[in-house]
């Protein structure tokens, strides 16, 4: 993992983005694994006061995309999410959810992540899969 990515830097990158608006905070990072927490509040619920599936997917994509970024040299490669899917298998109206992303495939041009979203008691809320493209950044000459 490039030394340049730690929790402080990852969270700082989220300033003035959707991640900040939704209250997403990265809490743990290691090679091939990233964990984030998101509150369940007026920003992330649907009208029935349950966690919104779209907010859950935004959390999952945030975790998988940032996870890929920690595995590449960001001066040479960009990370672009190209496909995400999720199955919402449980409901929660608790205080927050925790998303744990683990790399399933780390190729030269693609990464596949599995992201498990659980409530504070470890109950599975959603299981998601994200595919990222790893694109070389073209240098200007």
C-alpha positions in Angstrom: 0.0 0.0 0.0 1.4 3.4 -0.9 2.6 5.1 2.3 0.8 8.3 1.2 -2.7 6.9 2.2 -3.7 6.8 5.8 -7.0 7.6 7.5 -6.3 11.3 7.9 -5.5 11.7 4.2 -8.5 9.6 3.0 -10.9 11.5 5.2 -9.4 14.8 4.2 -10.0 13.9 0.5 -13.8 13.7 1.3 -14.1 17.4 2.2 -16.7 19.2 0.0 -17.9 15.9 -1.6 -20.9 13.7 -1.3 -19.0 11.6 1.2 -18.8 14.5 3.6 -22.5 15.4 3.0 -23.5 11.9 3.9 -21.2 11.8 7.0 -19.1 8.9 5.7 -15.9 8.5 7.7 -13.1 6.1 7.0 -12.2 4.3 10.2 -9.7 1.6 9.2 -7.3 1.0 6.3 -4.9 -1.8 5.5 -3.7 -3.4 2.3 -6.8 -4.7 0.4 -9.2 -3.7 3.2 -11.0 -0.5 4.0 -13.7 0.2 6.6 -16.0 3.2 6.8 -18.9 4.4 9.0 -22.0 6.3 7.9 -24.7 7.7 10.2 -28.3 6.9 9.8 -29.9 10.3 10.0 -31.9 12.8 8.0 -29.2 12.7 5.3 -29.3 9.0 4.7 -32.9 7.8 5.4 -36.0 7.4 3.2 -39.5 8.6 4.1 -40.2 5.5 6.2 -37.2 6.5 8.4 -35.1 3.5 7.3 -31.7 3.6 5.7 -32.0 4.6 2.1 -30.7 2.0 -0.4 -29.1 4.7 -2.5 -27.1 6.0 0.5 -26.0 2.5 1.2 -24.8 2.2 -2.4 -23.0 5.5 -2.2 -21.2 4.2 1.0 -20.2 1.0 -0.7 -18.9 2.8 -3.8 -17.0 5.2 -1.6 -15.3 2.3 0.2 -14.4 0.3 -2.8 -13.2 3.3 -4.8 -11.0 4.6 -2.0 -9.8 1.1 -1.3 -8.5 0.8 -4.9 -6.9 4.2 -4.6 -4.8 2.9 -1.7 -3.5 0.1 -3.9 -2.2 2.2 -6.8 0.1 5.1 -7.3 -2.3 8.0 -7.6 0.3 10.0 -9.6 0.2 7.3 -12.3 -3.3 5.8 -12.1 -6.9 7.0 -11.8 -9.6 4.8 -10.3 -13.0 4.8 -12.0 -16.0 2.8 -10.7 -17.6 1.1 -13.7 -20.2 -1.3 -12.2 -21.8 -1.7 -8.8 -24.5 -4.0 -7.5 -26.0 -4.5 -4.2 -28.5 -6.7 -2.4 -30.3 -5.1 0.5 -31.0 -8.1 2.8 -31.8 -6.4 6.1 -33.3 -3.3 7.4 -32.0 -1.0 10.2 -33.0 2.2 11.7 -30.1 2.4 14.2 -27.5 5.1 14.7 -25.0 4.1 12.0 -23.8 1.4 9.6 -20.3 0.1 9.0 -19.1 -0.9 5.5 -16.1 -3.3 5.2 -14.6 -3.6 1.8 -12.2 -6.3 0.8 -10.4 -6.7 -2.5 -11.5 -9.9 -4.4 -9.5 -9.3 -7.6 -6.5 -7.0 -8.0 -5.5 -7.0 -11.6 -3.4 -4.4 -13.5 -6.5 -2.8 -15.1 -9.3 -3.8 -12.9 -10.2 -4.3 -9.2 -13.2 -6.1 -7.8 -14.3 -5.3 -4.3 -16.9 -6.9 -2.0 -18.4 -4.5 0.5 -20.4 -5.8 3.4 -22.7 -3.2 5.1 -23.6 -4.1 8.7 -25.4 -2.4 11.6 -23.6 -1.8 14.9 -24.5 -5.3 16.1 -22.9 -7.0 13.0 -26.3 -7.7 11.3 -25.9 -7.8 7.5 -27.8 -5.0 5.9 -26.4 -5.1 2.3 -23.8 -7.0 0.3 -22.3 -5.1 -2.6 -19.8 -5.7 -5.4 -17.9 -2.9 -7.1 -15.7 -3.2 -10.2 -13.1 -0.4 -10.7 -11.1 0.3 -13.8 -7.5 1.3 -13.2 -6.6 3.8 -15.9 -3.1 5.2 -16.5 -2.9 8.9 -16.2 -1.5 10.4 -19.4 1.3 12.7 -18.8 1.3 16.0 -20.7 4.3 16.5 -22.9 
